[in-house]
Amino acid sequence: MKKLFYILSTVLMLSGCNYLDFDETSGLYKREDMYATFSNIKSMMTNIYGYMPNKSIVDVGDAMRECGSDDAEFGDPEASVQNFNNGNWSALSTLDTKWSLYNGIRSANEFLESYETIDLSIYQYDGKYDLEMERIKYYPFQARALRAYFLFDLARRYGDIPMPLKMLSIEEANSIEKTPFADVISFIVSECDDCIANLPVTYNGMLDNEYGRLTKGFAMALKAKALLYAASPLFNPSNDKSKWLKAAVAAQDLIESGLYSLDPGKKVNNIESPENIFLIMRSEDYSFEQYNFPVRFTEGKRTYMSGTYPTQNLVDAFQTKDGYDVTLTANGWICADPEFDPNNPYEGRDPRFASTILANGMAFKGTKIETFEGGADYSPTRADLGTVTGYYLRKYIEEDVSFVSEATVKAKHHWVVFRYAEALLAYAEAANEYFGSPDQTDGTLHLSAAAAINQVRANASMPDVTATSYSDFQEAVRREWRVEFAFEDHRFWDVRRWKIGPNTQTQVDGVHIAKVGNKLEYSKMTVERRTWADKMYLYPIPQSELYVNTNLNPQNTGW
């Protein structure tokens, strides 16, 4: 059985698109054997979940994908994520392909085909039979929602993609053609609609009270996200307003469902938050803190250049608590807020700043962070294993983690896939784009764009946006996406779907803090100049796949 599980969750490394074909049998157990008991069927279903991306907080080598955006810089200059920034990637030298998600799609297709043949009537006199049958009736819809999610994650990388909806032979796998992006999104939406109608709101009260299974809310969130991407400039160059309307309606459906609510408290790593729609749960570990704590707190456990370091570009996106912009220049801070103190620039900021970024003077583990030149957390060079931007990461960090010998402390880190604030910001963006105004409603869209974004801001104890024009509000909602979802794997993709790469991806900055007497002087410094080309809006199809299957041509533009 272990052998068969391995076969079902692993691809035979033949070549190219053969990832889509492998043998589901072994010398001991056949496919039908694996669908002959409740426990085996559950194992087969769980196997599909194993293909979910972001199983780890870091998802590009040792780095978070934000290090390939203007929100962060990775400590190691040789890390694979740096290829996003220096242009050193191609169809021959790929990066973050996620082509392996086709293994998950294959597994989902196999499950759906095999599920149609199951006969468990032999267990009908078992005391748990009815409960087991209730549990497995949701499995096909979980498999379909997972398959839809895998397809979305591929489509936002590549645009047009192969979309196998059945198990393929080697010949079929090596000749399958690409499906246009719009048709992939239409399929995802159709699948989500069926899953919304059939998946439960929760599994509490069912057998084993399972947590971490896909629910109605997941399908609603995926539908809204897929439609938002389809409406965005990258995939909607003609700015078809009907696509924005569909995205707004899907987000509104989730908002009006009443299934979730905003949470002013902690969302990441918190399975109890009423805002979280779906989390990928992980066991106790301390590796994330090992690579991201300020180095003096790692007790010598960090041995190489690592860490996700927020940039000044991101810091400047956080307003003051009264809604004023703050910008660091080479000559110091600029801010019109009369309460802003340039000597204490990180105080009085948007409360989300302190839950996202560790900056100079902030409290941490019973002391204060010192990133000024000569301070305890200052790093003059990358080789010092500390920050290269003047900032450390706070989000997803569990402060109680300890590396003290004989008293180590680990923590659980649960990756947020969807949370409710995303529906509100998706609605705010889509409604503004559809109406051309942040204040308009009609018989279909019941909430104004401004009202939606202001719910998110109020939850963060921030004042309402002041933007009243379409363009000013577009800028405001894009800023809100950035600060609300920093380091939750949004910015990298938002840069692409909005097509703002040339304006955001050519340079990242940090802060230099000099101690002069009893005062600190702040100035912006250039951390890295980066390479951007518009071909990077989409990934290149791996050349290894094109060699095997010429029907995957044409290659994405520019590659």
Sequence and secondary structure as in RCSB ss.txt:
>XXXX:A:sequence
MKKLFYILSTVLMLSGCNYLDFDETSGLYKREDMYATFSNIKSMMTNIYGYMPNKSIVDVGDAMRECGSDDAEFG
DPEASVQNFNNGNWSALSTLDTKWSLYNGIRSANEFLESYETIDLSIYQYDGKYDLEMERIKYYPFQARALRAYF
LFDLARRYGDIPMPLKMLSIEEANSIEKTPFADVISFIVSECDDCIANLPVTYNGMLDNEYGRLTKGFAMALKAK
ALLYAASPLFNPSNDKSKWLKAAVAAQDLIESGLYSLDPGKKVNNIESPENIFLIMRSEDYSFEQYNFPVRFTEG
KRTYMSGTYPTQNLVDAFQTKDGYDVTLTANGWICADPEFDPNNPYEGRDPRFASTILANGMAFKGTKIETFEGG
ADYSPTRADLGTVTGYYLRKYIEEDVSFVSEATVKAKHHWVVFRYAEALLAYAEAANEYFGSPDQTDGTLHLSAA
AAINQVRANASMPDVTATSYSDFQEAVRREWRVEFAFEDHRFWDVRRWKIGPNTQTQVDGVHIAKVGNKLEYSKM
TVERRTWADKMYLYPIPQSELYVNTNLNPQNTGW
>XXXX:A:secstr
 HHHHHHHHS    SGGGGG      SS  HHHHTSSHHHHHHHHHHHHTT S SSS  BTTB GGGGTTTEEES
 TTSGGGHHHH    SSS  S  TTHHHHHHHHHHHHHHHTT   GGGTTSTTHHHHHHHHTTHHHHHHHHHHHH
HHHHHHHHSSEE   S   HHHHTT  EE HHHHHHHHHHHHHHHHHHS S  TTSGGG  SS  HHHHHHHHHH
HHHHHHSTTT TT  HHHHHHHHHHHHHHHHH S    SS  TT TT TTEEEEE   EE HHHHHHS GGGSTT
   SS  EEE HHHHTT  BTTS  EEEETTEEEE  TT  TTSTTTTB TTTTTTEE TT EETTEE   STTS
TT  SSGGGTS SSS EE TT  TT B  TT  B EE  EEEEEHHHHHHHHHHHHHHHHSSSS   SS  S HH
HHHHHHHHHTT       SHHHHHHHHHHHHHHHTTTSS HHHHHHHHT HHHHSSEEEEEEEEEETTEEEEEEE
EEEE    GGGGS    HHHHHH GGG S  TT 
